[in-house]
């Protein structure tokens, strides 16, 4: 029996990958990227004096031509994708989007060297929101829209989006299954993966539209409302202003964005059932959402009290508003800012760092470990303690009234351990590369969690422009690993002969 298992494992391991079909799918994803570049170029044409129209249209032509070639020379046929092929498509599609996504920045020039243009592209597509720009407002409107568009597409997932928009016989379930983690699909465990992806997309578009309309009512212009709505719902944090949301000094807009960021940090499947299907009981009975909102409320109250006690605010209302905004921004990995949090008391900064670890729910656009895994792991640890005290006790892990298998709990343990190990590794690289301890550690936490701002030299009102070139490269790698939730990258590396 053992010999048969080993033989089967070798057959699966040596199964060839159809690179022709992978190239076909990568071409489709590049056509989507080219279409968004062209759309940003059209906006640039409608804006007098916008010099970004030429870089955007040239980039769209190059990207579209590159994506169109595989569709001519490679026949899709009826080949069904294996897990390995679906995983390769997801990882390579993200890498290709980031590489071609830097072309508009690179052709525009100014602050964008090759490395800086790639950094901004990776930060956008991974919804990290870390920037190398010192003067964002100097960018023309078309390029600003492209910068925000990268984050909005990255929020829903590049492969998931093109698989939902393209009709025909494509393996949607395999692709969305490779890009969307199993823990995110538990709400729709009885439905197909492509149905779940459609529900996510519908919720994503609806949330962005509602946020845009609400921001318009607060007095923001249409372009600022659109870009901030796209950025908040993708939990990226890119803003068209140098001082982020603090520029507007608009309490009503801050409240709208706080609600939008929290909504974007909740499982979109549950939001779909609660608000688009008219079944609010799903929202109220979700244990993960209750824990998420409870943690947000607790962090907000503690930080508000800390700010008042240390004399940073004289008005309780102002302290509460800024605390709630920053907690929502960091906990959902958005990274918007209304205040320079590096000047806040030590306890407040420590709480914000803790918020940037766990972050939102699976099935949302936020990064981090996710509340779902944290709840599973915490209940698993509790059961281990109960079994140690009472060995004869039989107690299963329940979440939202469902029994979670031992393998699901083990998966949560494994992901959290890998997450922390990678974070520590890149933090050590940052410190060895010349960053101080606080900057190096929080930059690593911010990159793998796709949060954006950290503390020290990469605080909420600072940026990543002064990082050495090598650390910009490692930070980009960490952003991609965090956005793809670690294991797809590890699977791809494992399939390469060098890493075997």
Helices and strands as residue ranges (DSSP letters): H 2-13, H 19-45, H 52-73, H 83-101, H 103-108, H 114-125, G 136-138, H 141-156, H 158-165, H 172-179, G 182-188, H 193-217, H 222-233, G 244-247, H 251-264, H 268-271, I 272-276, H 281-285, H 287-309, H 316-331, G 341-343, H 346-358, H 371-389, E 397-399, E 402-404, H 406-432, H 437-448, G 456-458, H 469-483, H 487-495, G 497-499
